[in-house]
């Protein structure tokens, strides 16, 4: 195999790893959006699934959700008969919110967070960040395995393998740093009184 082919193969492997790590960082960032802070955010309800006619359905598919005030979320179901199921799903979630409705709209008042609840939410955010970092490291491990396999099969040389490993480590470090930056911002948001 030519050196040009080796380089293309390694570049493709590294591009794939970078893309997978980017998607992992984005997914982790999305998970952070579901962690409650003192402010109302429609993203808080992203994980809520409603038992709608026997099927687990994302709340976003059944209703429009908006933050009408700093501490108030309104959920407007497209089908008014689903209001009891929507309320039940919210009550059973880990958000600690109590819904109220007027027959058309479900209102969720976001109470002030206690110090204990803030610390608990910081722990949740740190767990989400650690899950993201583990996923990034798993991608790195898989690609390192592929690189070593290519070297042992004689498809790439030692120098190319070392260069690729170095580039992979750079992408890994960058991805974990992005997760840490988002975590720091989320912790600050949670602890903000």
Rosetta constraint file for C-alpha pairs under 8 A:
AtomPair CA 1 CA 5 HARMONIC 6.39 0.50
AtomPair CA 1 CA 6 HARMONIC 7.10 0.50
AtomPair CA 1 CA 155 HARMONIC 6.77 0.50
AtomPair CA 2 CA 6 HARMONIC 6.42 0.50
AtomPair CA 3 CA 7 HARMONIC 6.21 0.50
AtomPair CA 3 CA 156 HARMONIC 7.98 0.50
AtomPair CA 4 CA 8 HARMONIC 6.26 0.50
AtomPair CA 5 CA 9 HARMONIC 6.13 0.50
AtomPair CA 6 CA 10 HARMONIC 6.23 0.50
AtomPair CA 6 CA 155 HARMONIC 6.59 0.50
AtomPair CA 6 CA 156 HARMONIC 5.58 0.50
AtomPair CA 6 CA 160 HARMONIC 7.99 0.50
AtomPair CA 7 CA 11 HARMONIC 5.97 0.50
AtomPair CA 7 CA 160 HARMONIC 7.57 0.50
AtomPair CA 8 CA 12 HARMONIC 6.03 0.50
AtomPair CA 9 CA 13 HARMONIC 6.23 0.50
AtomPair CA 10 CA 14 HARMONIC 6.10 0.50
AtomPair CA 10 CA 147 HARMONIC 7.91 0.50
AtomPair CA 10 CA 160 HARMONIC 7.99 0.50
AtomPair CA 10 CA 164 HARMONIC 6.68 0.50
AtomPair CA 11 CA 15 HARMONIC 5.96 0.50
AtomPair CA 12 CA 16 HARMONIC 6.12 0.50
AtomPair CA 13 CA 17 HARMONIC 6.25 0.50
AtomPair CA 13 CA 143 HARMONIC 7.25 0.50
AtomPair CA 14 CA 18 HARMONIC 6.07 0.50
AtomPair CA 14 CA 143 HARMONIC 7.90 0.50
AtomPair CA 14 CA 164 HARMONIC 7.23 0.50
AtomPair CA 14 CA 167 HARMONIC 7.66 0.50
AtomPair CA 14 CA 168 HARMONIC 6.46 0.50
AtomPair CA 15 CA 19 HARMONIC 6.12 0.50
AtomPair CA 16 CA 20 HARMONIC 6.16 0.50
AtomPair CA 17 CA 21 HARMONIC 6.10 0.50
AtomPair CA 17 CA 139 HARMONIC 6.64 0.50
AtomPair CA 17 CA 140 HARMONIC 7.24 0.50
AtomPair CA 17 CA 143 HARMONIC 6.93 0.50
AtomPair CA 17 CA 168 HARMONIC 7.65 0.50
AtomPair CA 18 CA 22 HARMONIC 6.08 0.50
AtomPair CA 18 CA 168 HARMONIC 7.93 0.50
AtomPair CA 18 CA 171 HARMONIC 6.36 0.50
AtomPair CA 19 CA 23 HARMONIC 6.28 0.50
AtomPair CA 20 CA 24 HARMONIC 6.22 0.50
AtomPair CA 20 CA 139 HARMONIC 7.40 0.50
AtomPair CA 21 CA 25 HARMONIC 6.22 0.50
AtomPair CA 21 CA 136 HARMONIC 5.64 0.50
AtomPair CA 21 CA 139 HARMONIC 7.10 0.50
AtomPair CA 21 CA 172 HARMONIC 7.46 0.50
AtomPair CA 21 CA 175 HARMONIC 6.47 0.50
AtomPair CA 22 CA 26 HARMONIC 6.23 0.50
AtomPair CA 22 CA 175 HARMONIC 6.97 0.50
AtomPair CA 23 CA 27 HARMONIC 6.07 0.50
AtomPair CA 24 CA 28 HARMONIC 6.13 0.50
AtomPair CA 24 CA 132 HARMONIC 6.48 0.50
AtomPair CA 24 CA 135 HARMONIC 6.96 0.50
AtomPair CA 24 CA 136 HARMONIC 6.77 0.50
AtomPair CA 25 CA 29 HARMONIC 6.12 0.50
AtomPair CA 25 CA 132 HARMONIC 6.70 0.50
AtomPair CA 25 CA 175 HARMONIC 6.58 0.50
AtomPair CA 25 CA 176 HARMONIC 8.00 0.50
AtomPair CA 25 CA 178 HARMONIC 7.18 0.50
AtomPair CA 25 CA 179 HARMONIC 6.20 0.50
AtomPair CA 26 CA 30 HARMONIC 6.22 0.50
AtomPair CA 27 CA 31 HARMONIC 6.27 0.50
AtomPair CA 28 CA 32 HARMONIC 6.38 0.50
AtomPair CA 28 CA 128 HARMONIC 6.77 0.50
AtomPair CA 28 CA 129 HARMONIC 6.76 0.50
AtomPair CA 28 CA 132 HARMONIC 5.66 0.50
AtomPair CA 28 CA 179 HARMONIC 7.29 0.50
AtomPair CA 29 CA 33 HARMONIC 6.74 0.50
AtomPair CA 29 CA 179 HARMONIC 7.48 0.50
AtomPair CA 29 CA 182 HARMONIC 6.87 0.50
AtomPair CA 30 CA 34 HARMONIC 7.16 0.50
AtomPair CA 31 CA 35 HARMONIC 7.23 0.50
AtomPair CA 31 CA 128 HARMONIC 7.01 0.50
AtomPair CA 32 CA 125 HARMONIC 6.48 0.50
AtomPair CA 32 CA 128 HARMONIC 7.17 0.50
AtomPair CA 32 CA 183 HARMONIC 7.85 0.50
AtomPair CA 32 CA 186 HARMONIC 7.11 0.50
AtomPair CA 33 CA 43 HARMONIC 5.62 0.50
AtomPair CA 33 CA 44 HARMONIC 6.48 0.50
AtomPair CA 34 CA 43 HARMONIC 5.55 0.50
AtomPair CA 34 CA 44 HARMONIC 4.39 0.50
AtomPair CA 34 CA 45 HARMONIC 6.81 0.50
AtomPair CA 34 CA 46 HARMONIC 6.38 0.50
AtomPair CA 34 CA 47 HARMONIC 6.97 0.50
AtomPair CA 35 CA 44 HARMONIC 6.37 0.50
AtomPair CA 35 CA 121 HARMONIC 6.95 0.50
AtomPair CA 35 CA 124 HARMONIC 7.59 0.50
AtomPair CA 35 CA 125 HARMONIC 6.96 0.50
AtomPair CA 36 CA 44 HARMONIC 6.05 0.50
AtomPair CA 36 CA 95 HARMONIC 7.17 0.50
AtomPair CA 36 CA 121 HARMONIC 7.32 0.50
AtomPair CA 36 CA 190 HARMONIC 7.57 0.50
AtomPair CA 37 CA 113 HARMONIC 7.61 0.50
AtomPair CA 37 CA 189 HARMONIC 6.56 0.50
AtomPair CA 37 CA 190 HARMONIC 4.90 0.50
AtomPair CA 38 CA 71 HARMONIC 7.44 0.50
AtomPair CA 38 CA 110 HARMONIC 7.00 0.50
AtomPair CA 38 CA 111 HARMONIC 7.25 0.50
AtomPair CA 38 CA 112 HARMONIC 5.91 0.50
AtomPair CA 38 CA 113 HARMONIC 6.08 0.50
AtomPair CA 38 CA 190 HARMONIC 6.78 0.50
AtomPair CA 38 CA 192 HARMONIC 7.86 0.50
AtomPair CA 38 CA 193 HARMONIC 7.71 0.50
AtomPair CA 39 CA 70 HARMONIC 5.67 0.50
AtomPair CA 39 CA 71 HARMONIC 5.53 0.50
AtomPair CA 39 CA 110 HARMONIC 7.00 0.50
AtomPair CA 40 CA 44 HARMONIC 7.77 0.50
AtomPair CA 40 CA 67 HARMONIC 5.75 0.50
AtomPair CA 40 CA 69 HARMONIC 7.36 0.50
AtomPair CA 40 CA 70 HARMONIC 5.58 0.50
AtomPair CA 40 CA 71 HARMONIC 4.92 0.50
AtomPair CA 40 CA 72 HARMONIC 5.73 0.50
AtomPair CA 40 CA 73 HARMONIC 5.96 0.50
AtomPair CA 40 CA 110 HARMONIC 6.25 0.50
AtomPair CA 41 CA 66 HARMONIC 7.57 0.50
AtomPair CA 41 CA 67 HARMONIC 5.89 0.50
AtomPair CA 41 CA 73 HARMONIC 7.16 0.50
AtomPair CA 42 CA 46 HARMONIC 7.41 0.50
AtomPair CA 42 CA 65 HARMONIC 5.79 0.50
AtomPair CA 42 CA 66 HARMONIC 5.70 0.50
AtomPair CA 42 CA 67 HARMONIC 6.19 0.50
AtomPair CA 42 CA 73 HARMONIC 6.94 0.50
AtomPair CA 45 CA 59 HARMONIC 7.25 0.50
AtomPair CA 45 CA 60 HARMONIC 7.84 0.50
AtomPair CA 46 CA 58 HARMONIC 7.46 0.50
AtomPair CA 46 CA 59 HARMONIC 7.22 0.50
AtomPair CA 46 CA 60 HARMONIC 6.88 0.50
AtomPair CA 47 CA 58 HARMONIC 7.33 0.50
AtomPair CA 48 CA 58 HARMONIC 6.08 0.50
AtomPair CA 48 CA 59 HARMONIC 5.75 0.50
AtomPair CA 48 CA 89 HARMONIC 6.70 0.50
AtomPair CA 48 CA 90 HARMONIC 6.84 0.50
AtomPair CA 48 CA 93 HARMONIC 6.97 0.50
AtomPair CA 49 CA 56 HARMONIC 5.75 0.50
AtomPair CA 49 CA 57 HARMONIC 5.16 0.50
AtomPair CA 49 CA 58 HARMONIC 4.32 0.50
AtomPair CA 49 CA 59 HARMONIC 5.42 0.50
AtomPair CA 49 CA 89 HARMONIC 6.59 0.50
AtomPair CA 50 CA 55 HARMONIC 7.81 0.50
AtomPair CA 50 CA 56 HARMONIC 5.52 0.50
AtomPair CA 50 CA 57 HARMONIC 5.20 0.50
AtomPair CA 50 CA 58 HARMONIC 6.18 0.50
AtomPair CA 50 CA 59 HARMONIC 5.94 0.50
AtomPair CA 50 CA 85 HARMONIC 6.25 0.50
AtomPair CA 50 CA 86 HARMONIC 5.84 0.50
AtomPair CA 50 CA 88 HARMONIC 8.00 0.50
AtomPair CA 50 CA 89 HARMONIC 5.43 0.50
AtomPair CA 51 CA 55 HARMONIC 5.44 0.50
AtomPair CA 51 CA 56 HARMONIC 4.76 0.50
AtomPair CA 51 CA 57 HARMONIC 6.35 0.50
AtomPair CA 51 CA 85 HARMONIC 6.39 0.50
AtomPair CA 51 CA 89 HARMONIC 7.50 0.50
AtomPair CA 52 CA 56 HARMONIC 6.29 0.50
AtomPair CA 52 CA 57 HARMONIC 6.25 0.50
AtomPair CA 52 CA 82 HARMONIC 7.07 0.50
AtomPair CA 52 CA 85 HARMONIC 6.93 0.50
AtomPair CA 57 CA 61 HARMONIC 6.90 0.50
AtomPair CA 57 CA 62 HARMONIC 7.50 0.50
AtomPair CA 58 CA 62 HARMONIC 7.02 0.50
AtomPair CA 59 CA 63 HARMONIC 6.19 0.50
AtomPair CA 59 CA 86 HARMONIC 7.35 0.50
AtomPair CA 60 CA 64 HARMONIC 6.49 0.50
AtomPair CA 60 CA 65 HARMONIC 7.16 0.50
AtomPair CA 62 CA 77 HARMONIC 5.68 0.50
AtomPair CA 62 CA 78 HARMONIC 5.97 0.50
AtomPair CA 62 CA 79 HARMONIC 7.35 0.50
AtomPair CA 63 CA 75 HARMONIC 6.17 0.50
AtomPair CA 63 CA 76 HARMONIC 5.18 0.50
AtomPair CA 63 CA 77 HARMONIC 3.89 0.50
AtomPair CA 63 CA 78 HARMONIC 5.31 0.50
AtomPair CA 63 CA 79 HARMONIC 7.94 0.50
AtomPair CA 64 CA 75 HARMONIC 5.79 0.50
AtomPair CA 64 CA 76 HARMONIC 5.21 0.50
AtomPair CA 64 CA 77 HARMONIC 6.43 0.50
AtomPair CA 64 CA 78 HARMONIC 7.52 0.50
AtomPair CA 65 CA 73 HARMONIC 6.99 0.50
AtomPair CA 65 CA 74 HARMONIC 5.76 0.50
AtomPair CA 65 CA 75 HARMONIC 4.58 0.50
AtomPair CA 65 CA 76 HARMONIC 6.43 0.50
AtomPair CA 66 CA 73 HARMONIC 5.66 0.50
AtomPair CA 66 CA 74 HARMONIC 5.41 0.50
AtomPair CA 66 CA 75 HARMONIC 6.68 0.50
AtomPair CA 67 CA 71 HARMONIC 7.66 0.50
AtomPair CA 67 CA 72 HARMONIC 5.82 0.50
AtomPair CA 67 CA 73 HARMONIC 4.46 0.50
AtomPair CA 67 CA 74 HARMONIC 6.33 0.50
AtomPair CA 68 CA 72 HARMONIC 5.93 0.50
AtomPair CA 68 CA 73 HARMONIC 6.05 0.50
AtomPair CA 68 CA 74 HARMONIC 6.67 0.50
AtomPair CA 69 CA 73 HARMONIC 7.19 0.50
AtomPair CA 71 CA 109 HARMONIC 5.91 0.50
AtomPair CA 71 CA 110 HARMONIC 4.83 0.50
AtomPair CA 71 CA 111 HARMONIC 7.10 0.50
AtomPair CA 72 CA 107 HARMONIC 6.95 0.50
AtomPair CA 72 CA 108 HARMONIC 5.69 0.50
AtomPair CA 72 CA 109 HARMONIC 4.70 0.50
AtomPair CA 72 CA 110 HARMONIC 5.82 0.50
AtomPair CA 73 CA 107 HARMONIC 5.88 0.50
AtomPair CA 73 CA 108 HARMONIC 5.03 0.50
AtomPair CA 73 CA 109 HARMONIC 6.53 0.50
AtomPair CA 73 CA 110 HARMONIC 7.57 0.50
AtomPair CA 74 CA 105 HARMONIC 6.55 0.50
AtomPair CA 74 CA 106 HARMONIC 5.74 0.50
AtomPair CA 74 CA 107 HARMONIC 4.66 0.50
AtomPair CA 74 CA 108 HARMONIC 6.27 0.50
AtomPair CA 75 CA 105 HARMONIC 5.80 0.50
AtomPair CA 75 CA 106 HARMONIC 4.98 0.50
AtomPair CA 75 CA 107 HARMONIC 6.34 0.50
AtomPair CA 75 CA 108 HARMONIC 7.97 0.50
AtomPair CA 76 CA 104 HARMONIC 6.69 0.50
AtomPair CA 76 CA 105 HARMONIC 4.79 0.50
AtomPair CA 76 CA 106 HARMONIC 6.37 0.50
AtomPair CA 77 CA 82 HARMONIC 6.86 0.50
AtomPair CA 77 CA 83 HARMONIC 6.69 0.50
AtomPair CA 77 CA 104 HARMONIC 7.51 0.50
AtomPair CA 77 CA 105 HARMONIC 7.01 0.50
AtomPair CA 79 CA 83 HARMONIC 7.75 0.50
AtomPair CA 80 CA 103 HARMONIC 7.20 0.50
AtomPair CA 80 CA 104 HARMONIC 6.17 0.50
AtomPair CA 82 CA 86 HARMONIC 6.14 0.50
AtomPair CA 83 CA 87 HARMONIC 6.13 0.50
AtomPair CA 83 CA 101 HARMONIC 7.93 0.50
AtomPair CA 83 CA 103 HARMONIC 7.57 0.50
AtomPair CA 83 CA 104 HARMONIC 7.87 0.50
AtomPair CA 83 CA 105 HARMONIC 7.94 0.50
AtomPair CA 83 CA 106 HARMONIC 7.21 0.50
AtomPair CA 84 CA 88 HARMONIC 6.14 0.50
AtomPair CA 85 CA 89 HARMONIC 6.19 0.50
AtomPair CA 86 CA 90 HARMONIC 6.33 0.50
AtomPair CA 87 CA 91 HARMONIC 6.14 0.50
AtomPair CA 87 CA 99 HARMONIC 5.95 0.50
AtomPair CA 87 CA 100 HARMONIC 7.75 0.50
AtomPair CA 87 CA 106 HARMONIC 7.40 0.50
AtomPair CA 88 CA 92 HARMONIC 6.14 0.50
AtomPair CA 89 CA 93 HARMONIC 6.25 0.50
AtomPair CA 90 CA 95 HARMONIC 7.55 0.50
AtomPair CA 90 CA 97 HARMONIC 7.04 0.50
AtomPair CA 90 CA 98 HARMONIC 7.51 0.50
AtomPair CA 90 CA 99 HARMONIC 7.15 0.50
AtomPair CA 91 CA 96 HARMONIC 7.20 0.50
AtomPair CA 91 CA 97 HARMONIC 6.56 0.50
AtomPair CA 91 CA 98 HARMONIC 6.17 0.50
AtomPair CA 91 CA 99 HARMONIC 7.22 0.50
AtomPair CA 97 CA 108 HARMONIC 6.61 0.50
AtomPair CA 97 CA 109 HARMONIC 7.26 0.50
AtomPair CA 97 CA 110 HARMONIC 6.98 0.50
AtomPair CA 98 CA 108 HARMONIC 6.41 0.50
AtomPair CA 98 CA 109 HARMONIC 7.44 0.50
AtomPair CA 99 CA 106 HARMONIC 6.23 0.50
AtomPair CA 99 CA 107 HARMONIC 5.65 0.50
AtomPair CA 99 CA 108 HARMONIC 4.97 0.50
AtomPair CA 99 CA 109 HARMONIC 7.50 0.50
AtomPair CA 100 CA 106 HARMONIC 5.54 0.50
AtomPair CA 100 CA 107 HARMONIC 5.27 0.50
AtomPair CA 100 CA 108 HARMONIC 6.71 0.50
AtomPair CA 101 CA 105 HARMONIC 5.47 0.50
AtomPair CA 101 CA 106 HARMONIC 4.30 0.50
AtomPair CA 101 CA 107 HARMONIC 5.92 0.50
AtomPair CA 102 CA 106 HARMONIC 7.01 0.50
AtomPair CA 113 CA 117 HARMONIC 6.01 0.50
AtomPair CA 113 CA 118 HARMONIC 6.16 0.50
AtomPair CA 114 CA 118 HARMONIC 6.18 0.50
AtomPair CA 115 CA 119 HARMONIC 6.34 0.50
AtomPair CA 116 CA 120 HARMONIC 6.27 0.50
AtomPair CA 117 CA 121 HARMONIC 6.12 0.50
AtomPair CA 118 CA 122 HARMONIC 6.20 0.50
AtomPair CA 118 CA 190 HARMONIC 6.12 0.50
AtomPair CA 118 CA 191 HARMONIC 6.17 0.50
AtomPair CA 119 CA 123 HARMONIC 6.35 0.50
AtomPair CA 119 CA 191 HARMONIC 7.97 0.50
AtomPair CA 120 CA 124 HARMONIC 6.38 0.50
AtomPair CA 121 CA 125 HARMONIC 6.15 0.50
AtomPair CA 121 CA 190 HARMONIC 7.18 0.50
AtomPair CA 122 CA 126 HARMONIC 6.12 0.50
AtomPair CA 122 CA 187 HARMONIC 5.80 0.50
AtomPair CA 122 CA 190 HARMONIC 6.89 0.50
AtomPair CA 123 CA 127 HARMONIC 6.18 0.50
AtomPair CA 124 CA 128 HARMONIC 6.31 0.50
AtomPair CA 125 CA 129 HARMONIC 6.22 0.50
AtomPair CA 125 CA 183 HARMONIC 6.77 0.50
AtomPair CA 125 CA 186 HARMONIC 7.31 0.50
AtomPair CA 125 CA 187 HARMONIC 7.29 0.50
AtomPair CA 126 CA 130 HARMONIC 6.10 0.50
AtomPair CA 126 CA 183 HARMONIC 6.94 0.50
AtomPair CA 127 CA 131 HARMONIC 6.12 0.50
AtomPair CA 128 CA 132 HARMONIC 6.30 0.50
AtomPair CA 129 CA 133 HARMONIC 6.21 0.50
AtomPair CA 129 CA 179 HARMONIC 6.25 0.50
AtomPair CA 129 CA 180 HARMONIC 7.09 0.50
AtomPair CA 129 CA 183 HARMONIC 6.43 0.50
AtomPair CA 130 CA 134 HARMONIC 6.06 0.50
AtomPair CA 131 CA 135 HARMONIC 6.21 0.50
AtomPair CA 132 CA 136 HARMONIC 6.31 0.50
AtomPair CA 132 CA 176 HARMONIC 7.96 0.50
AtomPair CA 132 CA 179 HARMONIC 7.17 0.50
AtomPair CA 133 CA 137 HARMONIC 6.19 0.50
AtomPair CA 133 CA 176 HARMONIC 5.70 0.50
AtomPair CA 133 CA 179 HARMONIC 7.20 0.50
AtomPair CA 134 CA 138 HARMONIC 6.08 0.50
AtomPair CA 135 CA 139 HARMONIC 6.37 0.50
AtomPair CA 136 CA 140 HARMONIC 6.36 0.50
AtomPair CA 136 CA 172 HARMONIC 6.62 0.50
AtomPair CA 136 CA 175 HARMONIC 7.20 0.50
AtomPair CA 136 CA 176 HARMONIC 7.20 0.50
AtomPair CA 137 CA 141 HARMONIC 6.10 0.50
AtomPair CA 137 CA 172 HARMONIC 7.08 0.50
AtomPair CA 138 CA 142 HARMONIC 6.19 0.50
AtomPair CA 139 CA 143 HARMONIC 6.26 0.50
AtomPair CA 140 CA 144 HARMONIC 6.05 0.50
AtomPair CA 140 CA 168 HARMONIC 6.94 0.50
AtomPair CA 140 CA 169 HARMONIC 7.59 0.50
AtomPair CA 140 CA 172 HARMONIC 6.76 0.50
AtomPair CA 141 CA 145 HARMONIC 6.18 0.50
AtomPair CA 142 CA 146 HARMONIC 6.36 0.50
AtomPair CA 143 CA 147 HARMONIC 6.15 0.50
AtomPair CA 144 CA 148 HARMONIC 6.23 0.50
AtomPair CA 144 CA 165 HARMONIC 6.86 0.50
AtomPair CA 145 CA 149 HARMONIC 6.16 0.50
AtomPair CA 146 CA 150 HARMONIC 6.19 0.50
AtomPair CA 147 CA 151 HARMONIC 6.27 0.50
AtomPair CA 147 CA 161 HARMONIC 6.35 0.50
AtomPair CA 147 CA 164 HARMONIC 7.89 0.50
AtomPair CA 147 CA 165 HARMONIC 7.80 0.50
AtomPair CA 148 CA 152 HARMONIC 6.10 0.50
AtomPair CA 148 CA 161 HARMONIC 7.48 0.50
AtomPair CA 149 CA 153 HARMONIC 6.14 0.50
AtomPair CA 150 CA 154 HARMONIC 6.29 0.50
AtomPair CA 150 CA 155 HARMONIC 5.22 0.50
AtomPair CA 150 CA 156 HARMONIC 5.91 0.50
AtomPair CA 151 CA 155 HARMONIC 5.79 0.50
AtomPair CA 151 CA 156 HARMONIC 4.97 0.50
AtomPair CA 151 CA 157 HARMONIC 6.05 0.50
AtomPair CA 151 CA 158 HARMONIC 6.85 0.50
AtomPair CA 151 CA 161 HARMONIC 6.89 0.50
AtomPair CA 156 CA 160 HARMONIC 6.34 0.50
AtomPair CA 156 CA 161 HARMONIC 6.61 0.50
AtomPair CA 157 CA 161 HARMONIC 6.16 0.50
AtomPair CA 158 CA 162 HARMONIC 6.11 0.50
AtomPair CA 159 CA 163 HARMONIC 6.17 0.50
AtomPair CA 160 CA 164 HARMONIC 6.07 0.50
AtomPair CA 161 CA 165 HARMONIC 6.07 0.50
AtomPair CA 162 CA 166 HARMONIC 6.13 0.50
AtomPair CA 163 CA 167 HARMONIC 6.26 0.50
AtomPair CA 164 CA 168 HARMONIC 6.01 0.50
AtomPair CA 165 CA 169 HARMONIC 6.12 0.50
AtomPair CA 166 CA 170 HARMONIC 6.31 0.50
AtomPair CA 167 CA 171 HARMONIC 6.36 0.50
AtomPair CA 168 CA 172 HARMONIC 6.12 0.50
AtomPair CA 169 CA 173 HARMONIC 6.04 0.50
AtomPair CA 170 CA 174 HARMONIC 6.15 0.50
AtomPair CA 171 CA 175 HARMONIC 6.14 0.50
AtomPair CA 172 CA 176 HARMONIC 6.26 0.50
AtomPair CA 173 CA 177 HARMONIC 6.05 0.50
AtomPair CA 174 CA 178 HARMONIC 6.26 0.50
AtomPair CA 175 CA 179 HARMONIC 6.44 0.50
AtomPair CA 176 CA 180 HARMONIC 6.18 0.50
AtomPair CA 177 CA 181 HARMONIC 6.12 0.50
AtomPair CA 178 CA 182 HARMONIC 6.27 0.50
AtomPair CA 179 CA 183 HARMONIC 6.09 0.50
AtomPair CA 180 CA 184 HARMONIC 6.13 0.50
AtomPair CA 181 CA 185 HARMONIC 6.37 0.50
AtomPair CA 182 CA 186 HARMONIC 6.17 0.50
AtomPair CA 183 CA 187 HARMONIC 6.06 0.50
AtomPair CA 184 CA 188 HARMONIC 6.20 0.50
AtomPair CA 185 CA 189 HARMONIC 6.19 0.50
AtomPair CA 186 CA 190 HARMONIC 6.13 0.50
AtomPair CA 187 CA 191 HARMONIC 6.08 0.50
AtomPair CA 188 CA 192 HARMONIC 5.93 0.50
